[in-house]
Every structure is written in C-alpha cells, then in structure tokens.
Amino acid sequence: MNTASKIALVTGATRGIGFETVKQLAETGVHVLLAGRSRERAVEAALKLQSQGLPVEAIVLDVTDTATIAAAAKEIEQRHGRLDILVNNAGIFADDATKGVSGQSLDTWRTTFDTNLFGLIDTTQALLPLLRKSQAGRIVNVSSLLGSLSEHQNPASFIYEFKGVPSYNVSKSAVNAWAIHLAHELKDSGIKVNTIHPGYVKTEMNKAGDEQGGELEVADGARTSVRLALIDNDGPTGGYFYFDQVLPW
Ligand SMILES: NC(=O)c1ccc[n+]([C@@H]2O[C@H](COP(=O)([O-])OP(=O)(O)OC[C@H]3O[C@@H](n4cnc5c(N)ncnc54)[C@H](OP(=O)(O)O)[C@@H]3O)[C@@H](O)[C@H]2O)c1
C-alpha cells in the first residue's frame, strides 16, 4: 500500500497501544489523527510525535460522547475530505476481579459496554461515510483474545480460567460479533474490517499499583493493528488476528 497520502484516525491514542499505533503508522508516512477524549492529553501526545517530525495531529473524540464523534467527523471532512484508516483502539477495563462473574454491578457492565462496544459502534458509524470516500478503507477493531468464545470454552486454553473480568471479556466478544456483521455488510465495498488481539501488553491497563503486568513491550503491542491497517486490496477482511496468527472466534 502506498501510505504517503493516507489519512488515519486512532481512538484512545493518548497513551499505550493507541499512542504507539499512531507513531508506527506515522513512521510509514501516513498522516495520523491522534484522537483523545481530553484535548489537553491529545495535544500533548501529538506534540511528542510532531517533535520527532512525524505527520500527526490531535483531535478530540470521546467514544462515549456522540457530540464529540460528530464534531470529529465534521472536522475530518472539512480538513481531509475522507478517511482511509480507522483504528478502534479506545477501551477500558472496569471489572472488580474480586467479585467474580456474577458479582459485577450492572453499572460496571454498562460503563464497560458504553466504551468498549457502543462507543466503538458509534464511532464507526459516524466515520463510515468518510471511509467510503477512500480508495481502500480499512477498519481495525482492537479486541482481545479474552473475547474469544472458542478459547473460553477450551479447558486447554490459557484463558480458560480468566473469567473473573466478565464485563470486559463479554464486551470484547460483542466487538468480535459486531465486526463479523460489519465485514459482511462491507464485503463488496472495498473497505476491509479486521479485528485484532494486541497481545498481553505492558500498559496502564495492566498496572496494579506498582506492579506492571504484561509480556509485550508497547511497540510490539501495536504491530498487529498497524499490519491490518496497512493491508493491500488482496488482504483479508472479517478476520481475527494476533500478529500473523488467525485466532478462533
Ligand atoms: N494491554 C493489553 O494487554 C491489552 C490486551 C488485549 C486488548 N487490549 C486492548 O487494547 C486497547 C488499548 O489498551 P491499552 O492497553 O493501550 O490501554 P490504556 O493504556 O489504558 O489506554 C487506553 C486508552 O483509551 C483511552 N480511552 C478510554 N476511554 C475512552 C473514551 N471514552 N474515549 C476515547 N478514548 C478513551 C484512554 O484515554 P485517556 O488518556 O483519556 O484515559 C487511553 O488513551 C484497548 O481496547 C484494550 O482493551 C489491551
């Protein structure tokens, strides 16, 4: 793919995997809109990359706030006229793992789904008209292996016992299901929709107090999103990936 003239937007990009995804896309020459729910944090993050000479600009987009999504869509339309790549990366982890599967409050379920599922759908729907104006639109949904129903049902899987954070896991299963449906609707449009597991990555999400959980460095955690964002026209759609590996839904 000729990346030099591409326009991308990455949600939840003020830190972690999203920030690194912006960096790696920009390093290939893609013009990247670094989206954050706080203008201050988005501008600060974008400045770090601009100071390295990378083509990055900040944009405000809170995936739980339809007005900010609409404003971002309008701004992109006016400034760029289209969008080539959307990386739905924003996500939260709100479960209290001490409460088990049946003990999470409905508030926790709603909060998690508002960001991880409904926010992702709202953002995608609002930006789809701009992706349709691209020669080769790409949508990457940052899910998790924890959303895989096949793995959760497989006693041999290492995530089999990882059921104590159900609102997070189920929100990602729902993202996977949504992605299959959207990829089907868009299968003849030229827009490719893929879903990824970034790996178990050393980010804020996996920090508990002073303990930094995670196995992969953030740079590696961004690689699967970047790969799928840059696939050619003969690349996959409707898939679920971790690096080059195809994951079971
Ligand atoms: N880390 C892992 O091991 C791992 C594994 C599997 C999947 N994932 C997925 O990877 C994605 C990125 O996670 P991460 O590990 O990089 O987490 P992180 O370091 O906690 O970063 C999350 C990002 O999402 C943003 N965000 C939260 N709510 C938002 C909202 N309503 N609107 C817009 N942005 C919002 C945060 O922005 P603020 O600065 O405003 O809070 C932050 O930039 C998530 O979807 C996560 O579920 C991560």
Ligand as a Chemical Component Dictionary entry (heavy atoms), coordinates in Angstrom:
data_LIG
# 
_chem_comp.id                   LIG 
_chem_comp.type                 NON-POLYMER 
_chem_comp.pdbx_formal_charge   0 
_chem_comp.three_letter_code    LIG 
# 
loop_
_chem_comp_atom.comp_id 
_chem_comp_atom.atom_id 
_chem_comp_atom.alt_atom_id 
_chem_comp_atom.type_symbol 
_chem_comp_atom.charge 
_chem_comp_atom.model_Cartn_x 
_chem_comp_atom.model_Cartn_y 
_chem_comp_atom.model_Cartn_z 
_chem_comp_atom.pdbx_ordinal 
LIG N1  N1  N 0  -2.824  -4.034 27.258 1  
LIG C1  C1  C 0  -3.218  -5.270 26.955 2  
LIG O1  O1  O 0  -2.604  -6.279 27.393 3  
LIG C2  C2  C 0  -4.413  -5.480 26.058 4  
LIG C3  C3  C 0  -4.762  -6.802 25.734 5  
LIG C4  C4  C 0  -5.852  -7.014 24.886 6  
LIG C5  C5  C 0  -6.557  -5.926 24.400 7  
LIG N2  N2  N 1  -6.205  -4.656 24.749 8  
LIG C6  C6  C 0  -6.989  -3.534 24.192 9  
LIG O2  O2  O 0  -6.103  -2.594 23.613 10 
LIG C7  C7  C 0  -6.710  -1.292 23.626 11 
LIG C8  C8  C 0  -5.717  -0.279 24.183 12 
LIG O3  O3  O 0  -5.431  -0.642 25.528 13 
LIG P1  P1  P 0  -4.121  -0.187 26.327 14 
LIG O4  O4  O 0  -3.574  -1.402 26.965 15 
LIG O5  O5  O -1 -3.274  0.680  25.495 16 
LIG O6  O6  O 0  -4.835  0.655  27.491 17 
LIG P2  P2  P 0  -4.517  2.047  28.208 18 
LIG O7  O7  O 0  -3.055  2.258  28.330 19 
LIG O8  O8  O 0  -5.367  2.027  29.415 20 
LIG O9  O9  O 0  -5.059  3.119  27.145 21 
LIG C9  C9  C 0  -6.419  3.222  26.878 22 
LIG C10 C10 C 0  -6.657  4.441  26.029 23 
LIG O10 O10 O 0  -8.082  4.516  25.785 24 
LIG C11 C11 C 0  -8.469  5.844  26.056 25 
LIG N3  N3  N 0  -9.894  5.922  26.394 26 
LIG C12 C12 C 0  -10.536 5.399  27.462 27 
LIG N4  N4  N 0  -11.830 5.730  27.411 28 
LIG C13 C13 C 0  -12.005 6.483  26.302 29 
LIG C14 C14 C 0  -13.104 7.128  25.715 30 
LIG N5  N5  N 0  -14.323 7.120  26.287 31 
LIG N6  N6  N 0  -12.937 7.790  24.549 32 
LIG C15 C15 C 0  -11.727 7.835  23.968 33 
LIG N7  N7  N 0  -10.627 7.286  24.496 34 
LIG C16 C16 C 0  -10.776 6.599  25.643 35 
LIG C17 C17 C 0  -7.565  6.332  27.163 36 
LIG O11 O11 O 0  -7.575  7.740  27.169 37 
LIG P3  P3  P 0  -7.432  8.672  28.462 38 
LIG O12 O12 O 0  -5.995  9.105  28.459 39 
LIG O13 O13 O 0  -8.361  9.796  28.201 40 
LIG O14 O14 O 0  -7.822  7.849  29.659 41 
LIG C18 C18 C 0  -6.240  5.742  26.695 42 
LIG O15 O15 O 0  -5.631  6.569  25.733 43 
LIG C19 C19 C 0  -7.990  -1.439 24.455 44 
LIG O16 O16 O 0  -9.100  -1.580 23.603 45 
LIG C20 C20 C 0  -7.755  -2.731 25.228 46 
LIG O17 O17 O 0  -8.966  -3.356 25.601 47 
LIG C21 C21 C 0  -5.147  -4.400 25.576 48 
# 
loop_
_chem_comp_bond.comp_id 
_chem_comp_bond.atom_id_1 
_chem_comp_bond.atom_id_2 
_chem_comp_bond.value_order 
_chem_comp_bond.pdbx_ordinal 
LIG N1  C1  SING 1  
LIG C1  O1  DOUB 2  
LIG C1  C2  SING 3  
LIG C2  C3  SING 4  
LIG C2  C21 DOUB 5  
LIG C3  C4  DOUB 6  
LIG C4  C5  SING 7  
LIG C5  N2  DOUB 8  
LIG N2  C6  SING 9  
LIG N2  C21 SING 10 
LIG C6  O2  SING 11 
LIG C6  C20 SING 12 
LIG O2  C7  SING 13 
LIG C7  C8  SING 14 
LIG C7  C19 SING 15 
LIG C8  O3  SING 16 
LIG O3  P1  SING 17 
LIG P1  O4  DOUB 18 
LIG P1  O5  SING 19 
LIG P1  O6  SING 20 
LIG O6  P2  SING 21 
LIG P2  O7  DOUB 22 
LIG P2  O8  SING 23 
LIG P2  O9  SING 24 
LIG O9  C9  SING 25 
LIG C9  C10 SING 26 
LIG C10 O10 SING 27 
LIG C10 C18 SING 28 
LIG O10 C11 SING 29 
LIG C11 N3  SING 30 
LIG C11 C17 SING 31 
LIG N3  C12 SING 32 
LIG N3  C16 SING 33 
LIG C12 N4  DOUB 34 
LIG N4  C13 SING 35 
LIG C13 C14 SING 36 
LIG C13 C16 DOUB 37 
LIG C14 N5  SING 38 
LIG C14 N6  DOUB 39 
LIG N6  C15 SING 40 
LIG C15 N7  DOUB 41 
LIG N7  C16 SING 42 
LIG C17 O11 SING 43 
LIG C17 C18 SING 44 
LIG O11 P3  SING 45 
LIG P3  O12 DOUB 46 
LIG P3  O13 SING 47 
LIG P3  O14 SING 48 
LIG C18 O15 SING 49 
LIG C19 O16 SING 50 
LIG C19 C20 SING 51 
LIG C20 O17 SING 52 
# 
